[in-house]
Amino acid sequence: MRALLFKVHRTNTIYSHSSPNSPIQFGLFNLFIQRRWKKPADTAQTRLENRSRDPKLDLLTAQIRKLNIALHLFDLMSQRRRPYVSVQIMSRWTNIVGLNVSIGDFLGNFPHVFEVFTHSVRKNMCCSVTRNMMALIEEEKAVMEEYELENVRRVKKLLMMSKEGVLHLHALRLVRRELGLPVDFRESILRKYAEDFNLVDLEVVALVERDERLAVGYVEHWREKEYKEKWLSEFETKYAFPINFPTGFVIEKGFKDKLKDWQRLSYVKPYEKEVKRIRTKAGIERFEKRVVGVLHEFLSLTVEKMMDVERFVHFRKDLGIEVNFRELLLKHPGIFYISTKGETQTVYLREAYSKGGLIESNPFYDVRRKMLDLMLLGRRNTKELKVNKESNAGRRSVETDKIVEGTRDGDWVIPLLERSDN
């Protein structure tokens, strides 16, 4: 009998390969004790790794990341006195803009955006923005000026969603490009429209008066369309959200019933007065659905219907939505999509995109798509760039001669000395 038990223990892999960290070590006298297997962890990180991916949005994220680096470099270059910057100085900006390659390799990969040349006097490598890219940057500035009132409306809607009717300017600066705001929006928009905005101090802006005409969410238009065109009841559409699951999404048993109940669940809408959070299961679900509504409306106000997840964190206190954003976004894959391409996580409003592009374009999106197309040219079609490079070299040499032959530092002292001699 003992020999038979040893044989079972030696041949059965379940008992013989027990974990060394397990509190129960299977042996001769506990062969028939049932082992309780640990349930797989269900966390935000595991859901992020196991989610259904969208290859087209992931590709778009990788492309937009390169464009954002190029625009960040331009912002740093525009702070210098001259229209060009030494490549040696630009190499110090790699950590600032988030580059994981050398600055020379990055500039060389995009000759349609950056022009690298040798300075005629100092004989060092310098860089400037090409004419085509500069024309698109100027076009974007013109669009910002043309749609200035639209930018005012966006900021007012954000302030109306906030808990106390105030926002911190450092948070708005982080999402300036996403909202289509100019660099000097503090002066050109907030101070200019003093009847709408009140600068409480240097870093806080408050809403002067609510405009109830703007208190209509972006999703309300979809709800009205569903109610009228599909003849759905108000009970089905009043608190529902558009759902678009990614390709390959696995629908588990009972998921449709849970989704149907969640769609019917009432909640306090983003522009309505927030009630006190109730510590019950239904109260927590309603609060989380309100946060989903706020995030949905926030993304709807952006010009490209996308944003870095980390930038939402800076609005948590002002909007009164102090929750784990990433975990909440992952719980609703039919409404949001998180792309992990690059060093940051980017969230997309799924209903706004189809086949890797925005369904309803706008002037801001059109200009940035032109910039992106210029980036995607890479090293192709560079013949016309050689002609432009020669003309730019001649223009820069003339400017350099003017600088050398013109007024030099210290020339203002000569008239003073002449006067003292007289």
Buried (B, 14 or more C-beta within 10 A) or exposed (E): EEEEEEEEBEEEEEBEEBEEEEEEEBEEEEEEEEEEEEEEEEEBEEBBEEBEBBEBBBEBBEBBBBBBBBBBBBEBBEEEEEEBBBBEBBEEBBEEBBBEEEBBEBBEBBBBBBBBBEEBEEEEBBBBBBEBBBEBBEBBEEBBEEBBEBBBBBBBBBBBBBEEBBBBBEBBBBBEBBBBBBBEBBEBBBEBBEEBBBBEEEBBBBBBEEEEEEBBBBBBEBBEEBBEEEEBEEEBBBBBBBBBBBEEEEEEEEEEEEBEEBBEBEBBBBBEEBEEEEEEEEEEBBBBBBBBBBBBBBBBBBBBBBBBBEBBBBBBBBBBBEEEBBBBBBBBBBBBBBBBBBEBBBBBBBBBBEEBEBEEEBBBBEBBBBBBEBBEBEEEEEEEBEEEBEEBBEEBEEEBEEEEEEEEEEEEEEEEEEEEEE
